[in-house]
């Protein structure tokens, strides 16, 4: 009996090893679209993401009507939230991907979309690459004639030819067929002409494969011949972005980098990096844990995306779906983390109208929404840098779990469990705590601290130069009267330089701090109204600009915060001498 059991275990081990070898051969040879050695098509620098896409997005996914959309936008604005983009998810069309607005949900759609555009509210609409004959929850449930006509004209992939997906059943539009594209673009034309600013490209293209028995066959048959699933996905993401940008230079696509449904994500990422202006990591749940697809998994996959080369990445704040009500502490901590992501996406299932949640959530989440808004000039530097092959916005750190640099000068140590007590590992260097920045902390250091709900583990590198757009006083950095000024938030610990890039003109401005017989702050670039908010240990004895004394009404010193504030209505280039 013992001998038989031993032989059985050996047989099982051999079967397992054979399966592993089969999968390796399949992945590396038979399916080059996923094999790591064939990864060159995934490379490339991220696109130049427009600054508006770095601002705060809001959405809800329980109603999807003009009424609920306007309530979401108007309610946030009424309660003084900085809202730039509204995402309208499915269903908004009469059937999936016919791009004809369902007027029972959105009456008078032209007026609806153009009125949002007139208010400078950007609109992003959900779409996929599917042409359905059966629709899950649209006004037209059975669209068989529409689907069959497209198939007969050769507009769809011939294989796979009938795919079940989460919104029904149908076929895939063929991006390699010019006639199919003329039909597809013709349907999109109307909403694009109404001023739509982007697509949320959901992930149906990943399903463009067939099962050969129990073996997945990751190929599709198109007008141009056989494509790998990977090639089809790349057409989807690249072609939709390119067409949108042909209509609107600031058009974006929101697509997956990695997918939270798959614990370890796709080995090469979902959307091509060079066609990924904005990314999210799929559908997380209203939970904390990795195992339940909560905040921990979202953070891990966002940092993994950053490590792979994606630049502007985020997640649905508080998770896309799950049991309601969403826990208040989870909502706040997820918002705080998202403040220090390129994408700030507040929405999904459940109550997303902040004025209908607790007063504490309203106040704290509004504060962090404004802080994210204030950091857009800092973030945009890394949009340009990444596009040119330089540093990305987020860089994972080995010092602690989930720790990362946000830009070069902000260290974030996300809170990933309830309670607020958290350990932070600071690397070598000098650091200041964002919410109490009078003290320098020498790194490396390990700190365990109880963070109240109003605070978050954010540390500033000594020497930091952080351009900001201050518009309110919620964050304690400035006040509403600074709204039309570009603020340089400076911690002059050593000689440093930072390049601010104007998102409208692309023109750079160099800001530098140097030490010698005095502290010098130099600004080299186009003149624009500005304010310098600089940490300085004592009131200056002398303040000069280009060797001329600065008038007393242009600067002041706040001893309690150790801040020197210099305001310039013209912002002409030059050098301040402070001693």
C-alpha positions in Angstrom: 0.0 0.0 0.0 2.8 2.4 0.9 4.5 1.6 -2.4 1.3 2.3 -4.4 0.8 5.6 -2.5 4.4 6.7 -3.3 3.9 5.8 -7.0 0.7 7.8 -7.0 2.4 10.9 -5.6 5.2 10.5 -8.2 2.6 10.3 -11.0 0.8 13.4 -9.7 4.1 15.3 -9.5 5.0 14.3 -13.0 1.6 15.5 -14.3 1.9 18.8 -12.5 5.4 19.3 -13.9 4.1 18.5 -17.4 1.3 21.0 -17.1 3.7 23.7 -16.0 6.0 22.9 -19.0 3.0 23.0 -21.3 1.9 26.3 -20.0 5.4 27.7 -20.4 5.6 26.5 -24.0 2.2 27.9 -24.7 3.0 31.2 -23.1 6.4 31.7 -24.7 5.9 30.1 -28.2 2.3 29.5 -29.1 1.0 32.8 -27.7 3.7 35.4 -28.3 1.2 38.2 -27.4 1.7 37.3 -23.7 5.2 35.9 -23.6 7.7 38.1 -21.9 10.5 37.6 -24.5 8.1 39.1 -27.1 7.3 42.1 -25.0 8.8 44.8 -27.3 5.4 46.0 -28.5 4.5 46.9 -25.0 7.3 49.4 -24.7 7.1 53.2 -25.2 6.8 56.3 -23.3 3.4 57.4 -21.8 1.4 59.9 -23.8 1.3 63.6 -22.8 -1.7 63.4 -20.5 -3.6 66.8 -20.5 -3.7 68.6 -17.2 -7.5 68.4 -16.9 -7.3 64.6 -16.6 -5.1 65.1 -13.4 -8.0 67.0 -11.7 -10.8 65.4 -9.7 -13.2 63.0 -11.4 -16.6 62.0 -10.0 -19.2 59.4 -11.0 -21.9 57.0 -9.8 -23.0 53.7 -11.3 -26.4 53.0 -9.8 -28.6 55.2 -11.9 -26.8 56.6 -15.0 -29.2 59.3 -16.1 -28.9 62.9 -16.9 -30.7 63.8 -13.7 -28.3 61.7 -11.5 -25.3 63.0 -13.5 -26.2 66.6 -13.0 -27.1 66.0 -9.3 -23.6 64.6 -8.8 -21.9 67.5 -10.6 -24.0 70.3 -9.2 -24.1 68.9 -5.7 -20.3 68.6 -5.5 -19.9 72.1 -6.9 -22.5 73.5 -4.5 -20.5 72.0 -1.6 -17.3 73.5 -3.0 -15.6 70.4 -4.3 -13.1 70.9 -7.2 -14.9 68.9 -10.0 -13.4 68.8 -13.4 -14.6 65.5 -15.0 -17.8 63.5 -14.9 -17.5 59.8 -16.0 -20.7 58.3 -17.4 -20.6 54.6 -17.3 -22.9 52.0 -18.9 -25.7 52.0 -19.9 -25.9 55.3 -21.6 -26.6 54.1 -25.2 -29.6 52.4 -26.7 -27.6 49.2 -27.1 -24.0 48.6 -26.3 -21.6 50.5 -28.5 -24.0 51.9 -31.0 -23.1 55.3 -29.6 -26.7 56.5 -29.9 -27.7 58.2 -26.6 -30.7 56.6 -24.8 -33.0 59.6 -24.6 -35.1 58.0 -21.9 -32.1 58.3 -19.7 -30.6 61.5 -21.2 -33.3 63.6 -22.8 -32.1 66.2 -25.3 -28.6 64.8 -25.3 -27.0 67.5 -27.4 -28.0 70.2 -24.9 -27.0 68.0 -22.0 -23.4 67.4 -23.3 -22.8 70.9 -24.7 -24.0 72.5 -21.5 -21.4 70.5 -19.5 -18.8 71.5 -22.1 -19.8 75.2 -21.7 -19.2 74.9 -17.9 -15.7 73.4 -18.6 -16.9 70.1 -17.1 -15.1 67.3 -19.0 -17.2 64.2 -20.0 -15.8 60.7 -20.4 -18.1 58.0 -21.7 -17.8 54.2 -21.2 -17.4 51.9 -24.3 -16.0 48.5 -25.4 -15.2 46.9 -28.8 -18.3 44.7 -28.8 -21.2 44.6 -31.2 -24.0 42.8 -29.4 -26.9 40.7 -30.5 -28.0 40.5 -26.8 -27.7 43.4 -24.3 -28.0 43.0 -20.6 -29.5 46.3 -19.5 -29.9 48.7 -22.4 -33.2 50.0 -23.9 -32.8 47.6 -26.9 -32.3 44.2 -25.4 -32.3 42.2 -28.6 -30.2 43.8 -31.3 -29.8 40.7 -33.5 -30.5 42.4 -36.8 -28.0 45.1 -36.1 -25.3 42.6 -35.1 -26.1 40.3 -38.1 -25.9 43.1 -40.6 -22.4 44.1 -39.2 -21.3 40.4 -39.4 -22.6 39.9 -42.9 -20.7 43.0 -44.1 -17.5 41.7 -42.6 -17.2 44.4 -39.9 -16.6 41.8 -37.1 -13.9 39.4 -36.3 -14.8 36.0 -37.8 -13.3 34.2 -34.9 -14.2 34.4 -32.1 -17.7 35.1 -33.5 -20.0 34.9 -30.5 -18.6 35.8 -27.1 -20.5 36.0 -23.8 -19.3 38.9 -21.7 -20.6 40.8 -18.7 -22.9 43.0 -20.7 -24.4 40.4 -23.0 -23.3 38.5 -26.1 -21.9 39.4 -29.4 -18.9 39.9 -31.7 -15.8 42.1 -31.8 -15.4 45.1 -34.2 -12.6 44.5 -36.6 -10.1 47.3 -36.3 -8.2 46.0 -39.4 -11.1 46.5 -41.8 -11.4 50.0 -43.2 -15.1 49.6 -44.0 -15.8 48.5 -40.4 -13.9 51.5 -39.1 -15.8 53.9 -41.3 -19.1 52.4 -39.9 -17.8 52.5 -36.3 -16.4 56.0 -36.5 -19.6 57.2 -38.1 -21.6 56.1 -35.1 -19.1 57.8 -32.7 -19.2 61.0 -34.7 -22.2 62.6 -33.0 -21.1 62.3 -29.4 -17.6 63.4 -30.3 -19.1 66.5 -32.0 -21.0 67.3 -28.8 -17.7 67.7 -27.0 -17.1 64.4 -25.3 -13.5 64.4 -24.0 -12.7 60.8 -23.5 -13.6 57.1 -23.5 -13.5 54.7 -20.6 -12.2 51.7 -22.5 -13.5 48.7 -20.6 -11.7 45.4 -21.0 -13.8 43.3 -23.4 -10.9 43.2 -25.9 -9.0 40.8 -23.5 -11.7 38.2 -24.4 -10.8 38.1 -28.1 -9.8 34.4 -28.0 -11.3 30.9 -28.3 -11.3 27.7 -26.3 -10.0 24.7 -28.2 -11.4 22.1 -25.9 -9.9 23.0 -22.6 -7.0 25.0 -24.1 -7.3 28.7 -24.7 -6.4 29.7 -28.2 -5.3 33.4 -28.0 -5.8 34.3 -31.6 -8.5 36.2 -33.6 -9.3 36.0 -37.3 -9.6 39.5 -38.8 -9.8 41.1 -42.2 -6.0 41.4 -42.1 -5.5 37.8 -41.2 -4.8 36.1 -37.9 -4.1 38.4 -34.9 -2.9 37.5 -31.4 -5.2 38.6 -28.7 -2.5 41.0 -27.7 -2.5 42.6 -31.2 -6.2 43.0 -31.1 -6.0 44.6 -27.7 -3.4 47.0 -28.9 -5.5 48.0 -31.9 -8.4 48.7 -29.5 -6.4 50.9 -27.1 -4.2 52.7 -29.6 -6.8 53.2 -32.4 -9.5 54.6 -30.1 -7.0 57.1 -28.5 -5.7 58.1 -31.9 -9.1 58.7 -33.3 -10.3 60.7 -30.3 -7.2 62.9 -30.5 -7.8 63.5 -34.2 -11.1 65.2 -33.0 -9.8 66.8 -29.9 -6.1 67.2 -29.1 -6.8 66.9 -25.3 -8.9 63.7 -25.7 -8.0 60.9 -23.2 -8.8 57.2 -22.8 -9.2 55.7 -19.3 -8.0 52.1 -19.5 -6.7 49.3 -17.3 -3.1 49.0 -16.6 -3.6 45.9 -14.4 -6.8 44.2 -13.3 -7.7 43.7 -9.7 -9.9 40.7 -10.5 -6.6 38.8 -11.4 -4.6 38.8 -8.2 -1.2 39.2 -9.9 -2.4 41.1 -12.9 -1.4 40.6 -16.6 2.3 40.0 -16.9 2.7 42.9 -19.4 -0.2 45.1 -18.5 -3.5 45.5 -20.3 -3.3 48.7 -22.3 -0.1 49.6 -24.1 1.9 52.1 -22.1 2.3 54.4 -25.1 -1.5 54.6 -25.4 -2.3 55.0 -21.7 -2.9 58.7 -20.8 -4.9 57.6 -17.8 -5.2 54.2 -16.1 -7.1 52.4 -13.4 -6.6 49.0 -11.9 -10.1 47.5 -12.5 -12.9 46.8 -10.1 -12.0 46.8 -6.4 -14.4 46.2 -3.6 -15.4 48.3 -0.5 -12.9 46.5 1.7 -9.5 46.9 3.1 -7.9 43.5 2.4 -5.9 42.1 -0.5 -7.8 38.8 -0.3 -11.2 40.6 -0.8 -9.9 42.9 -3.6 -9.9 45.9 -1.4 -7.6 48.9 -0.8 -4.5 46.8 -0.3 -4.8 45.2 -3.7 -5.6 48.5 -5.4 -2.4 50.0 -3.9 -0.3 47.0 -4.7 -1.4 47.0 -8.4 -1.1 50.7 -8.8 2.5 50.5 -7.5 3.1 47.5 -9.7 1.7 49.5 -12.7 4.1 52.3 -11.8 7.0 49.9 -11.7 6.1 48.6 -15.1 6.2 52.1 -16.6 2.6 53.4 -16.4 2.4 57.0 -15.3 -1.1 58.3 -14.4 -2.7 55.5 -12.4 -5.5 55.3 -9.8 -8.5 53.3 -8.6 -12.1 53.9 -7.8 -12.0 55.6 -4.4 -13.5 53.4 -1.7 -13.8 50.6 -4.2 -16.1 50.1 -7.1 -18.6 47.8 -5.5 -19.5 45.6 -2.5 -21.6 45.7 0.6 -23.1 49.1 1.6 -22.8 51.4 3.3 -19.1 52.0 2.6 -17.2 52.3 5.8 -16.4 55.9 6.6 -12.8 55.3 7.7 -12.1 53.2 4.5 -13.6 56.0 2.3 -11.4 58.6 4.0 -8.2 56.6 3.9 -8.8 55.6 0.2 -9.3 59.2 -0.7 -6.1 60.2 1.1 -4.1 57.6 -0.8 -5.8 58.7 -4.1 -4.8 62.3 -3.4 -1.2 61.1 -4.1 -2.1 59.2 -7.3 -2.2 60.7 -10.8 -5.9 59.7 -11.2 -8.4 60.9 -8.5 -11.5 58.9 -9.4 -14.3 59.2 -6.8 -17.2 57.0 -7.8 -18.8 53.6 -8.3 -21.6 51.8 -6.6 -23.0 53.0 -3.3 -23.6 56.5 -2.0 -21.1 58.8 -3.7 -22.8 62.2 -3.0 -20.5 63.4 -0.2 -23.2 65.7 1.2 -25.3 62.7 1.8 -22.7 60.9 3.8 -21.3 61.9 7.3 -20.2 65.5 8.0 -16.7 64.2 8.8 -16.4 62.5 5.4 -17.6 65.6 3.7 -15.1 67.9 5.3 -12.1 65.6 5.1 -12.7 64.3 1.6 -13.3 67.9 0.4 -10.0 68.9 1.9 -8.1 66.1 0.2 -9.9 66.8 -3.1 -8.6 70.3 -3.0 -5.1 69.1 -2.0 -5.1 66.9 -5.1 -6.2 69.9 -7.2 -3.4 72.0 -5.7 -0.8 69.4 -6.7 -1.6 69.4 -10.4 1.3 71.7 -11.4 3.7 69.4 -9.5 2.2 66.3 -11.1 2.2 67.7 -14.6 6.0 68.0 -14.4 6.1 64.2 -14.2 3.6 63.9 -17.1 6.1 65.8 -19.3 9.1 64.0 -17.8 7.6 60.5 -18.4 6.5 61.4 -21.9 10.1 62.4 -22.7 11.5 59.2 -21.2 12.4 60.5 -17.8 11.0 59.9 -14.3 7.5 58.7 -13.8 5.1 60.1 -11.1 5.2 57.2 -8.7 8.2 55.1 -7.6 7.8 52.2 -5.2 10.3 52.1 -2.4 11.8 49.0 -0.7 11.9 50.7 2.7 8.4 49.7 3.8 5.3 47.9 2.5 3.3 50.0 0.0 5.8 53.0 0.5 6.4 55.1 -2.6 7.7 58.4 -3.8 5.2 60.7 -5.4 7.5 62.7 -7.6 11.0 63.1 -6.2 10.0 65.1 -3.1 7.0 63.5 -1.4 7.1 60.1 0.4 3.8 58.4 0.9 3.3 55.5 3.3 -0.3 54.4 2.8 -2.5 53.3 5.7 -4.0 50.0 4.7 -5.9 48.9 7.8 -8.4 50.5 10.2 -7.3 52.2 13.4 -4.8 54.8 12.2 -1.7 53.5 14.0 0.9 53.0 11.3 4.7 52.4 10.9 6.6 54.6 8.4 10.1 53.7 7.2 12.0 56.8 5.9 15.0 56.3 3.7 18.3 58.2 4.0 18.0 61.9 3.8 16.2 64.7 5.6 12.4 64.7 5.8 9.6 66.8 7.2 6.1 65.6 8.1 3.5 67.3 5.9 1.1 68.2 8.8 3.8 69.4 11.2 6.8 70.5 9.1 8.7 72.6 11.6 11.0 69.6 12.5 13.6 67.9 10.3 13.7 64.1 10.6 17.0 62.5 9.8 16.7 59.3 7.8 16.9 56.4 7.7 14.3 56.2 10.5 11.4 54.0 11.5 8.4 55.9 13.0 5.3 54.4 14.5 2.6 57.1 14.8 -1.2 57.3 15.4 -2.6 59.3 12.5 -5.9 61.0 13.1 -8.4 60.8 10.3 -7.5 64.3 9.2 -3.8 63.4 8.7 -2.0 60.9 6.4 1.6 59.7 6.3 3.1 62.2 3.8 6.7 63.3 4.2 8.5 66.1 2.3 12.2 65.8 1.2 14.3 68.7 2.5 15.1 70.9 -0.4 11.7 70.3 -2.2 10.3 72.8 -4.7 6.6 72.0 -5.2 4.6 74.2 -7.7 1.0 74.3 -6.7 -2.3 75.9 -7.6 -3.8 77.2 -4.3 -7.5 78.0 -4.6 -8.9 77.6 -1.1 -7.9 77.5 2.5 -9.1 74.0 3.3 -5.6 72.4 3.2 -4.0 75.1 5.4 -1.4 75.9 2.7 -2.8 79.2 1.5 -6.1 81.0 0.9 -8.6 81.8 -1.9 -6.9 85.1 -2.7 -4.0 83.0 -4.1 -6.3 81.5 -6.7 -4.8 83.2 -9.8 -1.2 82.9 -8.7 1.2 80.0 -9.3 2.5 79.1 -5.9 6.0 77.7 -5.3 6.1 75.8 -2.1 9.8 75.6 -1.1 11.8 73.8 1.6 15.3 75.2 0.9 17.5 72.6 2.5 20.1 72.4 -0.2 20.9 73.5 -3.8 18.0 72.3 -5.9 16.2 72.9 -9.2 12.8 72.1 -10.5 11.1 72.7 -13.9 7.5 73.9 -14.0 5.8 73.3 -17.4 2.8 75.4 -18.3 0.2 72.9 -19.4 -1.4 75.4 -21.9 1.8 76.5 -23.7 4.3 73.8 -22.9 6.7 76.5 -21.9 9.1 75.6 -19.0 10.2 77.7 -16.1 13.2 76.8 -14.0 13.0 77.4 -10.3 16.2 77.0 -8.2 17.5 77.5 -4.7 21.2 78.0 -4.0 23.2 78.8 -0.9 26.2 81.1 -0.6 26.6 84.3 1.2 22.8 84.3 1.3 19.9 82.1 0.1 19.0 82.7 -3.5 15.8 81.7 -5.2 15.9 82.2 -9.0 13.1 82.0 -11.5 13.9 81.7 -15.2 10.9 81.6 -17.5 8.0 83.6 -18.8 6.5 86.2 -16.6 3.4 85.1 -14.8 1.7 86.1 -11.4 3.3 84.0 -8.7 3.7 83.6 -5.0 6.6 82.0 -3.1 5.7 80.2 0.1 9.1 79.2 1.6 10.0 77.6 4.9 12.5 79.9 6.6 13.6 79.6 10.2 13.5 83.3 11.1 12.4 86.7 9.7 14.7 87.9 6.9 16.9 90.9 7.6 17.0 91.8 3.9 15.0 90.8 0.9 16.1 91.8 -2.6 15.0 91.0 -6.2 17.6 91.5 -8.9 19.5 93.6 -6.3 16.5 95.9 -5.6 14.9 96.0 -2.2 11.4 94.3 -2.3 8.6 96.6 -1.2 7.2 95.8 2.2 3.7 95.2 0.8 4.9 92.4 -1.4 6.1 90.1 1.3 5.6 89.1 5.0 6.9 86.6 7.5 4.7 84.3 9.6 6.7 83.3 12.7 4.3 80.7 13.9 4.6 78.6 10.7 8.2 79.8 9.9 7.0 80.9 6.5 8.3 83.6 4.2 5.5 84.7 1.7 6.5 86.7 -1.3 3.9 87.8 -3.8 4.6 89.1 -7.4 1.7 90.3 -9.5 3.9 90.3 -12.6 6.2 87.4 -11.8 9.0 88.5 -14.1 12.1 86.3 -14.1 14.9 87.1 -11.8 16.6 86.2 -8.6 15.6 86.8 -4.9 18.4 87.3 -2.4 17.3 86.4 1.2 19.5 87.0 4.2 
